[in-house]
Amino acid sequence: MNSRLIRKGLGFSKELPTCRAAAGWEDAIYNLTRTHQSLRIDLTGPLDDQPGRRWERRTPAMAAGLTDQVWSTEKLLRTVPATNT
């Protein structure tokens, strides 16, 4: 997903801070906004309160318990990230 890390790509970073920023952005998109089919939860069962819906889509952050919703890209852009200093 991050073309800056491939060998002969056109999206390479000339400076290390730019590469780190791109990697951080890609990690945030992957973990907070993209749902993964392998992480979904089956909603059918004895207490099925939503008969038309079979699966709950989840992101890796939801599976880890860090958030309870799929983030939109707009919400991700409006959130101020914590710095690692």
CORCOR-V730251 format. One record per residue. N is the residue number from 1. RES is the residue in one small letter. SS is DSSP state (helix for helix, strand for strand, loop for the rest). PSI is psi in whole degrees, -180 to 180 (999 if undefined). D_CENTER is the distance of its C-alpha to the mean C-alpha in Angstrom with 1 decimal. Layout:
# CORCOR-V730251
N/RES/SS/PSI/D_CENTER  N/RES/SS/PSI/D_CENTER
This chain:
# CORCOR-V730251
1/m/loop/-22/11.7  2/n/loop/103/13.3  3/s/helix/-9/16.9  4/r/helix/-14/18.2  5/l/helix/-4/18.5  6/i/loop/159/20.6  7/r/loop/-49/24.4  8/k/loop/42/25.9  9/g/loop/163/23.3  10/l/loop/-9/24.0  11/g/loop/34/20.9  12/f/loop/157/22.1  13/s/loop/132/22.2  14/k/loop/-23/25.7  15/e/loop/148/24.9  16/l/helix/-42/22.9  17/p/helix/-35/21.4  18/t/helix/-41/20.0  19/c/helix/-41/18.4  20/r/helix/-40/16.9  21/a/helix/-42/15.5  22/a/helix/-40/14.0  23/a/helix/-39/12.5  24/g/helix/-41/11.0  25/w/helix/-44/9.6  26/e/helix/-40/8.1  27/d/helix/-41/6.7  28/a/helix/-44/5.3  29/i/helix/-46/4.0  30/y/helix/-44/3.0  31/n/helix/-24/2.5  32/l/helix/-29/3.0  33/t/helix/-25/4.0  34/r/loop/123/4.5  35/t/loop/148/7.1  36/h/loop/132/9.0  37/q/helix/-32/12.7  38/s/helix/-14/13.7  39/l/helix/-1/12.2  40/r/loop/157/13.9  41/i/strand/135/16.9  42/d/strand/123/20.3  43/l/loop/-11/21.9  44/t/loop/139/25.3  45/g/loop/-168/27.8  46/p/loop/-28/30.8  47/l/loop/47/29.2  48/d/loop/101/27.6  49/d/loop/-10/27.4  50/q/loop/87/25.5  51/p/loop/-25/27.6  52/g/loop/-7/25.9  53/r/loop/128/22.4  54/r/loop/-37/21.9  55/w/strand/146/18.2  56/e/strand/120/15.6  57/r/loop/140/12.1  58/r/loop/154/9.5  59/t/loop/167/6.0  60/p/helix/-34/6.6  61/a/helix/-35/7.0  62/m/helix/-40/9.3  63/a/helix/-32/11.1  64/a/loop/-8/11.8  65/g/loop/17/13.2  66/l/loop/-25/11.5  67/t/loop/164/10.9  68/d/loop/10/12.6  69/q/loop/160/10.9  70/v/loop/125/8.2  71/w/loop/147/7.9  72/s/loop/162/9.6  73/t/helix/-35/9.6  74/e/helix/-44/13.0  75/k/helix/-39/12.1  76/l/helix/-41/9.7  77/l/helix/-29/12.7  78/r/helix/-12/15.2  79/t/loop/132/13.9  80/v/loop/121/15.9  81/p/loop/152/14.3  82/a/loop/144/16.6  83/t/loop/149/18.6  84/n/loop/88/19.6  85/t/loop/999/23.3
